[in-house]
Amino acid sequence: MLRFAADREKLEVLFDIYARINSTYADIKVLLTRILESATELTEGEASSLMLVNPENNKLYFEIALGPKGPSLKSYSVNMGEGIAGWVAEKNTSLIVNDAQSDARWLPEIAQKIGFPTTSILAVPMRVKERLVGVIEILNKRGGKKFTEEDLQWLEIFSTQAAIAVQNARSFQKVRAELSALQDKVTNVEGWHTFVGESRIIREKLEIARKAAEADASVLLLGESGVGKELFAEQIHLASPRRGGPFVRVNCAAIPEALLESELFGHVKGAFTDAIADRRGRFELADGGTLFLDEIADMPLALQAKLLRVLQSRTFERIGASESVQVNVRIIAATNHDLPKLVATGHFRTDLFYRLSVLPIQIPPLRERREDIPLLAEFFLQKHSRETKKQLAGFSDEAMEQLLSYSWPGNVRELENAVERAVVFAQDDRIRPDSLTLAGTRSSDDEVYAERTLHEALNIFKKHFITKALETNGWHQTRTAKALDIQRSYLSKLVKELGIMKERGVER
């Protein structure tokens, strides 16, 4: 029987974990890391790992690994019955092995590959009502000592709490996903897209867009392909007095030149061979609301003249008609081309350019707002997981590092395509680097720091440097602060200021 009176520290840690499990389910990794850190400390282990079972292929995957070689372990998996952890998982039974290398169940390959000598192992299953969730392993008791039955009993208590935390978090994530799906259905009932982005620069641009929405002048959205210009157009319409009116979209590059005039202005019966009936154009359909003209630079010069007249007089004629049609439409145009250059070469009308660019807004590319990548990636993961009916828990640290370091020439559109493709190819419950088929896995320092202030560039460097140090030290702040030769309180302050806790899940 455990000596509860003599183990006040252990009880206090347990009470702390109980409180955490009952207070938050959203950040499972933070909670599991805290549980594993406490279990490792109280059993006096040198290193540890927490593996979760993927029910689809019945393999154990390293979810959290603490210790000097922890980050290296995350690329490995273990089959049922393979090694000590696989044996514990298959038998659903706890195990003490104080001479690992002489045990027949010992699998030395992983330890040899990562260069971590293992002498003793304490391993217990994580169970919820006898159903296996995963395995916790503690490696090498400090000081060359042997693990005891009391160590095993305490680790079993911690494994139970970890299993409950996983079950609660999965239930929470399932409910959240269902709510998100319902929200998307409500949001998209009129074709609206969910806007995702919390970076400083994107908030600034949204504020400009909302101020522009209050006026009724034309807005010109500028930016590279795939940055989300259509989403900004939606936000402007929804924040404007016209939000109760229609929002009509036209992609000028996607409609053949011969049909674009009819699409925009409509036609009357008999105006041309295929005009078998009167037809209203997009301008009439947008009356009282907003007309979004995407890829405006691809509009032919002849139509540019007619568009200019609508902007000036709010009137036009359908093809083949003599009567004028009057409309009340607000124009939002967008392009990824250099319009001033097209004006200079005579490919875009000067007067139309000035008429459209009363309120110009430059949308930043994704490489200039990398803080939004984790949010966007998670949003697309949830979206495409629902569509493919796959249950994915998120991204591995290595996969997220790839996403954050890639230059994204195709911007948000390319990111969504990459995540959708990774969901299809995912082999377990997380997106891993081998599922991300990116053109290059790391952008150059020039791209990362381009057009940054010195303060912003230093913060990017500090965030990356501290994150790597935390990974190396198993996300243990006290050990990390010692390795970096700084005060733990200062490290904790940096973690919060740089937003590392939100993205990675840091404790202690």
N, C-alpha and C positions, 0 to 999 in steps of 0.2 A: 504494500500500500504506500502511496506517495506521502511524503512528509510535508503536508500543506502548510503547517505552521512555520516550518523552517524555510519555506520557499516563497517568502513574501514578494520578492522581486518578480518571480515567475507569475504569481497570481496577479500582480499589478499589470504586467504585460498582457495577460489573458483578458483582464477586465477592459483594458484599453482596446484590444482587438474586438471584443464583443461589441463595445460601443461603436466602433468604426463600421462593423458589419451591419449594424442596425441603423446607421445614419446615412450611408452612401452606398449606392450600387453603380454609379455612373463610371467611376474610374477604377475598374477592377485591377489594373496593373499596379496602381499605387498600393492598394490594400494587400494584394498577394505578395508584393515586394516587402511590405512591412511585416507580414506574417513570416515570410521566409527569413528575413533579417533577424527577427526575434528568435525563431527556432534555432537558427545557426549560432546565435550568441549564447543562448541558454544551454545548448548541448555542447558548447565549446568547439564547434567545427571550424575548419579552415576554409571550407568552400561548401557550396550547396547548389541544388537545382530543384526547380519545380516543373514537372512535366505534365502536360494535359493529354488526354486520349482524344484522338480524332475518330469518332464513331464510323466515319465513312470508309476508312482504310485500316482501322484498328491499330494505328501506330501511336507511339508516344513522341510528342514534340516538346522541345525545351522552350517553355514559356518565359521563365526567369532563371538566370544563372548568376550566382554571386561568387566573388572570389577573383583572384588574379587572372584566371583564364576564362572567366564567365562569358565575355562577349564572343569568344571563339566557339563556345558550345552551341550557340543558337542556330548554326547551320546544320546540325545533326538531328537525326531522329532514331528511335529504337523500336524494333518490332516486339510484339508480344512474345514473352519467353526468352528474349535476347538480353543477356547480361543480367546483372543484379536487379536493375529497375524493371526490366521486362519480365523477370521471374516473379517479382513482387506483384506486378500488374496482373499477370496471368493467374497466379494463385490467390490474388487478393489478400495477401498475408504479409505482415511486417517481418523485417529481417535485420539481424545484426551480423556483420561480417568484419571481424577484427583482424583478419589476415587475408586481405582481398586477393592477393596474387596467387595464393594456394587454393582458393575456392574454385571449384569446377564451373560455377556459374559466372565467374568473373570474365568480363569482355574487355581486354586491354587496349583494343584498337583505338578507341576515342581518346583515352588518356594519353596514349603514345603520340597521336596526331597533334594534340594541343599542348603536349609537353608538360602535363601535370601529373606528378607521381602520386598514386593513390595507394594508401596502406590499409585504411579501414573505412567501412561504409555502414551508415545507418539509413535504412530505407523503409518507408511506410506507405501504404495505399491511401489515397484520398477517396473517401466513400460518402455517398448519400444514400442511406437506406440499402446498404450492401451493393449499390451500383457504383462501379469504379468510375471516378472522374479523372484521376491522375495519380502521380507518385511524387513524394518528396524524398530527396536524398541529401544526407549530410556526409561530407567527405573529410576524413582525417581529423580525429580529435586532437586538439592542440596539446603540445608537450609530449607527443608520442603516447598518450594515454589511450586506453581502450574504452569503447562505448559500453554503457551499462544498460540493464533492464529499465532503470529509472529514466535514462535518456530516451529510451524507446517509448516509454509510457507518455512522457511529456511531448515527444514528437507526434505521437498518435493524436493527442489532444489538439495540437496545432494543425495537423492534417485535417481533422474534422472541421475546424474553423475555416480552413482554406477551401474545403469542399463546399461548405455552406455559402461562403463568399462567391464562389464560382456559380453555384446554382442561383443565388439571388441576382447576381449580375446578368446572367443569361436570361433570366425571367424579365429583368428590367429592360435589357436590350431588345427582347422580343416585343414587349409592350411599346417601347419607344419606336421601334421600326413600324409597328402597326399604326401608331398614331401619326408617324411621319408619312406613311402611305396615304392615310386618310386626309392629312393636311395637303399633300400634293394633289389629291383628287379635287379637293375644294379649291386650291390655288389655281389649278390648271383647267378648271371648268370652262374658262373663257380663253384658254390658250396661254395663260401667263406662265412664266418661268419663275422658279424660286431663286431669289438673289442671295448668293453666298459670298461673304467677304467682310473681314473685320480689320484689315490693315489700315494704318494711318492714311496712306495715300488714297485708298479706295473710299474711305470715309469722307475725305476731303472732296473727292470727285462727286460723290453722292450728294453732299451738301450743295455743291455748285449746281448739280442737276435739279435738286428740289427748288432752289431759288429760281432757276430758269423756268421751272414748271409753273411758277406763279404768273409769269408773263405769257403773252400769246404769240411772241415772235418766233421765227423759225430757229431751229437748233441744228447745228452741224456736229455730228459725232465723228471724231477722228481717232484712228488707232489701227494697229496691226490686225490682220485676219485672226479671228478666234478669240479676241479679248473680251467679248461680251457687249458689243455696241447695241445689239437688239434688246438686251436686258436693261440697259440704261434707258433706251427709248421707252420701254414699258414703265420703268420707274417714273420717268418724266410725265407720261400720260396719267398714271395712277395718282400722282401728286398734284395734278393740275385741275382746274375747274371743269375740264372736259372729261373727267374720269367716268362720268355716267354715260358718255357717248361711245361710239365705236372706235376701235383701234385696228386699223387696216394695214397689213404688211405687204410690201411689194419689193421683190428682189430684182432690180433692174438688169442684173447680169444673167439671171436665170431665165428670162423671158426673151424669145427671139425678137430681134429688132422690128420685124414686120408685124408682130402681134402686140408690141408694147404700147403703142398708141391706143389701140382698142382696149387693152387692159386698163389703161389709166383713165381714158375719157369716154369709153363706150362707143357704140355705133347704133345706127338705125337700120331697119330692115332694108336690104337691097343696096347698102353702101358699097359692098364688094361681094364677090362670088359666094363666099360662105356665110354671109350675113343674112340668115333665114328669119331672124327676129330681132326686135329692138333689144339692146343690152346696155345696162348701166355699167359704167366703169368704176374703178376703185375710188376716184374722187367723190362720186355721188354716194357710194357706199360708206365713205368716211364722213359724210356731212354731219356737222355737230360734234365731231370727234377729232382724231389724230390720224394722219397718214404717214406711215414710216417708209421712206424710200431708201432701201439699203443698196449699197454699191452704186451710188448716184453718179460716180465718175464714168460708169459704163453707159450712161444714157446718151443716145445720139444727139448731135447738135440741133437737128430740126426739132426734136421733142423738147430740148432745153429751152428753145424759144417759146414753145407753147406753155411749158411749165412756168416760165418767168411771167407770162401774161396772167396765169391763174394766181400767182402770188401777188401780183400788183392789183388786179381788178376783181379777183375771186369769181371770175366767170370763164366759161369755155364752151365749145360746141362739140357735140358728139360727132364722130366721123359720119359724113353724109347728111348732117342736119344743118339747118340754117338758123334755128333758134338757139339763143345762148342759155346755158344752165348756170345758175348762181349757187355757189356752195360756201359753207363756213367751215373751213378745214385748217387745222394747224399742221404744218409740215415739220417733220423731224427727218433729216437726211443723214446718211452715214457713208463713210468710205475708208478704205485702207490705202488709198493712193495719195500722192502729194498733189493736192488740187492747185496750189499756186504754180507749181511746175507745169501742170496741164493747161492752166490759163495762159502762161507765158508761151507755150508752144501752139496755142490756138485750138486745143482739143477740148477746152471747157470755157463757156462764156464767162467773161469777166463780170458782167452785170448780175448774172445768176449766182456766181460765187459769192458776191457781196450780199446778195439778197438772202442766201441760205445761211451764211455764217454770221448772222446777227449775234447769236449766242454759241460760239464754238466751245466744245469740250473735248479735250484730249484724254482718251482712256489709256491708262498705263498697261504695258505688257506684263505678263505673269512673272517674268524674271525680275521685275522691279517691285513686286509685292509678294515675295516668297512666303511671308507670314500666312498668306491665304491658302497655300498649297495643302497643308494638312486638313484644313476645313473642307476645301473643295474635294480633295481625294476621298475623304470620309463620306461626304454627301453622295458622290458618284458611286462609291462602293455600296452604300445602302440601296441606292436606286437600282443598280444592275444586279445586286444580290437578290432583290425582290423579283426582278424580271426573270432571272434564271433559276429562281427557287433554290438558291444556295445559301447556306448559313455560314457566313464568314465573320470572324471576330474582329478583323482589322488588318493592319499592315505590320509586318515585322520591322524592327528598328532599321535593319539593313535596307529593306525596300523603301522605307520612308526617307532614308538618307539618299537613296538614288533619286527619288522624286524631288527632294529639296536641292540636289546639286545639279540636276539637269537644266539646260538652258531654255527649254520649251519654245522653240521657234513657232510652233502652231498654237501657243498660248492655251487658254482654258479648253478650247475644243480638242486640242491634242491630248491634254491631260485626261479628259473624259474618255477619249478613245483608248488611251493606254490603260486606264482603270477597267474599262469594260472588257478589254482583251485579257487583262490579268485575271478578272473574275472567271472568265471562261476557262483559262488554263490552270487556275489554282488547284493544287493537289491536296491541300489540307485546309484547316480552318483559318489560315492567314494568307495574305498576299505576300509572297517572298520574291527576292530579286530575280529568280529564274522565270517568274511569270511576267515580269516587266520587260518587254522587248523594246527598249529605247534605242534610238540611234547612237547615243553616247551616254555614258553614265555619270559624267561629271563635266560641268562647265569650267572654263578657265577662270582664274582669279579676276582677270579683266572684266569678264561678264558679271561676276558676282558683285564686284565693287563699282561697276560703271555708274557714273552720275550720282554717286553717294556723297554725302558730306563726310568729313573726317569722323564726326561723332557716330554717324550711322555705320560707317565701315568698321570702326573699332567695336561697336556692339555686335556686328555680324561675326567678327573674329572671336570676340570673347564668348559669344553664345556657342559657337562651334567648338572652341577649345575646352570650355568647361563641360559641355555635353560629353565630349570624348573622355575627359578625365573622370566624370561620373560613371560612364560605362565601364571604364577600366577598373574602377573601384566598387563595382556592383551597386551603383547608385546610393552608396553610403556616404552621407555628407561629411561625417567626422573624419573618415579615412581620406576622402577626397581633399578636404581642407588641409590635412596634414601633408598629403602628397604635393599639393600646390604651394605649401608654405604660406598659407594665409589663415586668418581667424575663421572659425566655423560660422560665426555670426555674419561675417562679411560674405562668405560663400552663400549662405542662406539668402542674404539680401540680393546678391547678384542673380541667383536662381529665380527669385520672384520678379526682379526688375526686367530680366531678359526673357521672361515667359517660358523658361525651360520646364517648370512644373506643369504648365498646361499641356505642353506637347508631349512630355516624356513620362511624367509621373514620378516625382522625386519625393522621398521622405527622409526624415531625420537629418 
